[in-house]
Amino acid sequence: MTYDMTELQRERSMGAVGTESDREVRRISMAGLPGRRTEVADELWSAATDIGFFQVVDHGIDLAEVRRAFAMAEAFFALPTEAKARYPKRFNSGWESLTQIRPSVGTPDQKESYQVTLSNMDDLWPGDDVLAGFTSTILEFEHKCWALAMELLSMFADKLGFDREFFTRAHEPTSPGYQSTLRLLHYFAVAPDADLGGMWRAGAHTDFDCLTLLFQREGQGGLQVCPGKEMESQVWTSVQPSDDAITCNIGDMLMRWSDDDLPSNFHRVRSPGPNDDRGSRYSIAFFAQANKDVLIEGPRAKYPPISAEDYLRQRIAANFAK
């Protein structure tokens, strides 16, 4: 069944360069969470309903673990192309390069990625003879990301009137229908004399999921967000990377689940400016995407119910080269 993908219609209108302005992307501490749950939930809701983006600190994932995951990502992308090609992208898992074409710009994102979806990884892991410790490191990091995402989503569940474990059940990792994805990303270095006209490291888009956790490195910027109320004028705000902060954003699934109370806003990764570092840029994203058999339906039933499997399949089909 094909559904009306309102999100795609919005995305096709977002290819302009636009203008840039400064605005706050809030940093929210999760320290002492059990005793501060109501306070933190209020802060998350306020930031999410404002621009749909926020950063969390004191989040419980040790920086050493983050750095190990980045080191493994760099090592994987440094493999020869023919080695990476042994793990080709299959739906939402495996390696791809220059195949993601955003409806907003119609040109390939200038990057490669390796995606881990636990239910769909047969023959897609490089063995220890290829990359020692890669699988165990990435699996452990994926679980840490899942646990943090579920903690954050449990506070949104409270606010939406769902029971606290609602989203945790919807993202059960032992299910054969598990769809959450950890994505290692490598944006290609740009030659000093390259003409960057019309080139985007990642064109303007919204995320397909419920909640995204994005790990970035200090000094490797480029991420920009355009809040929904600024869509027509396309005013973009840069999100500064920080080693100690995880940048989070609401995705389309949660926007639907909240009957649009929580906005899934546009973001992009711009190409380096004339005074920016033109070297490689690495990031790691965890996409909390509900399991295949879960039905997405908001408390006020603003939209027709749709299975998470159908929803994700249609969004991915619209964003990758056939």
Secondary structure as GFF3:
##gff-version 3
##sequence-region A 1 322
A	DSSP	alpha_helix	6	11	.	.	.	ID=ss1
A	DSSP	beta_strand	19	20	.	.	.	ID=ss2
A	DSSP	beta_strand	27	29	.	.	.	ID=ss3
A	DSSP	alpha_helix	33	50	.	.	.	ID=ss4
A	DSSP	beta_strand	53	57	.	.	.	ID=ss5
A	DSSP	alpha_helix	63	77	.	.	.	ID=ss6
A	DSSP	alpha_helix	81	84	.	.	.	ID=ss7
A	DSSP	beta_strand	94	97	.	.	.	ID=ss8
A	DSSP	beta_strand	111	116	.	.	.	ID=ss9
A	DSSP	three_ten_helix	118	120	.	.	.	ID=ss10
A	DSSP	alpha_helix	134	160	.	.	.	ID=ss11
A	DSSP	alpha_helix	166	170	.	.	.	ID=ss12
A	DSSP	beta_strand	181	187	.	.	.	ID=ss13
A	DSSP	beta_strand	200	205	.	.	.	ID=ss14
A	DSSP	beta_strand	211	216	.	.	.	ID=ss15
A	DSSP	beta_strand	223	226	.	.	.	ID=ss16
A	DSSP	three_ten_helix	228	230	.	.	.	ID=ss17
A	DSSP	beta_strand	235	238	.	.	.	ID=ss18
A	DSSP	beta_strand	246	250	.	.	.	ID=ss19
A	DSSP	alpha_helix	252	257	.	.	.	ID=ss20
A	DSSP	beta_strand	266	270	.	.	.	ID=ss21
A	DSSP	beta_strand	281	288	.	.	.	ID=ss22
A	DSSP	beta_strand	295	296	.	.	.	ID=ss23
A	DSSP	beta_strand	306	307	.	.	.	ID=ss24
A	DSSP	alpha_helix	308	317	.	.	.	ID=ss25
###
